[in-house]
Amino acid sequence: MIPTVITQALTRPEVRLGSLDTRRDFTYVADTVAGFLQAAETPGVEGQVFNLGTGREVWIGDLVEMILNLALEHGVAERPALVTDPQRLRPANSEVMRLLSDNSRARAALAWTPQFSLEEGLRQTMAWIAAHIDHYRPGVYEF
């Protein structure tokens, strides 16, 4: 979802999305990798399940606002308009409204904690995508 919004925000006059009413817990990729490595190096945790989420939820609408503001920092001349695209809306009663992780087991058993805030993760992701925009198909909805 995040790359979809970022690529549109960097290249289009409008960002087309589905529902903005859900809440999600996003973990920056470097934190996820660090958790995997810590699990691989910690004896006695084989076969256990760990949640490497941040334990912080964000409304998708607020996340999109953060991304649109960051796009302006990356040289986008005008803030893209936000458009609800009916094709991107999920069928009634199929949307999970809230996904929030509990990372207490990973903290206790692996001594793992996320190091990147949502804002810093978005900044780094946007910088990478902006430098590699040719790897994406902005605006193409792949479902």
N, C-alpha and C positions, 0 to 999 in steps of 0.2 A: 504494500500500500504506500509506504513512504517513497520508494523510487518513482512510483506512478505520479504522485503529487509533485515531487521535485522536478521530474523531467517536464511535466506540463508547465509548471511555474516558471521554469527557465526558458521555455521555447514557445509558449502559446499565450494568446491574450486572455484565455480563460482556462480554469481548471475544472474538469468535469469529474464529479464524484457521485457516489451513492449516498447512503445515510451518514450523517455527521453526528448522530445521537449516541453512538456506541462509545464505550470506554475500553481502553486497551492498556496493557503494560508492555512497553517496548524495551528491549535490551540491545545495547550497541554490540556489534559483531565482535569487537575485541574483548569485551567482557564475556561473551559466550565462549569464545576460544580459550580464554584464560580459565574458565570453569572446567572445560573439557580437559585441558592440560593438568589442572589441579586434581581432577578425578583420576586421571591416568597415573599420577605420581603419588597418590595417597593410598597406602596399604589398607586392606580390609574393607574397602567400599565396593568391591566387585559385586555386580548385580543389583546394587541399590539405585533408586531413582532420585534424582535431584532436580529441582526447579531452579533454573538460572535467571529467573526474572528479577526485576528491580524491586518489586513490591510497591511500585508507584503507578497509579493509573492516570490516564489523561483522556479527556473527551476528544474524540476525533476532530470535532470542529475547532477546538483549541490547538490541536496539533497542526491542522491545516493553516491556521492563522500564524503560528510560529514559522512554518515553512514559507508562507507568502512574504512575511517580513524578512526572512533570511534571503529570499530571492532578490529583494530590493538591494540588500547589501552586496549581492553578487552581480550587480550591474543591470538588472532588469529595469527598464526605463519606467514602466508603469505597473502597478500592482495588478496582477491578473484577476479577472472577475471569477467568482465562485458560482458554478452552475450545478444544480442537481440533475443528473442524467438518469432518466427512468430505467434505461438498460442496465445501469449499475446498481439498482436497488434490488435487494434480495426479496424473494417471495415472502408473503405474510407469514409470521410465526417461524421463520427459519433463521432469523438473525440472533446471534448471541450478543446480548446487550452489554455484558461486562465480563472481561477477562482480566483477572488480577492474580498475580503469582504470590506464593508464599515461599520465600527462599531460605527459611530458617534452617532447614536440614543442610543445605549447601554451606551456609555460614558456619554451622556447628561442626559438621564432619569434614569439610574441605577447607575451612578457614577462607572461604571465597566471599568477596563482596564486590558488587559492581563498582567500577572506578569512574565511569563516564556518566555524566548527567544526560538527560534527554536532550537538552539544548546543545551540549558539546557534541554528542553523537550526531545530531542533525547537522551541525556546522561541518563536521568532518565528512559526513555522507554527501552533503550538498557540494562541497569542494571537490570530492572525488568524481561525483556524477558530472559536474560542470566540466571537469577536465577530460571526461570520457563520454560525453553526450552521444558520440557516434556509435556507442555500443547499445543504444536504446532506440525504441520506436515511440517517441512521445505522442500521447493522445490516442494510441491504438489500444483498445480495450481487449485484453486477452482473458477470456474466462474459461 
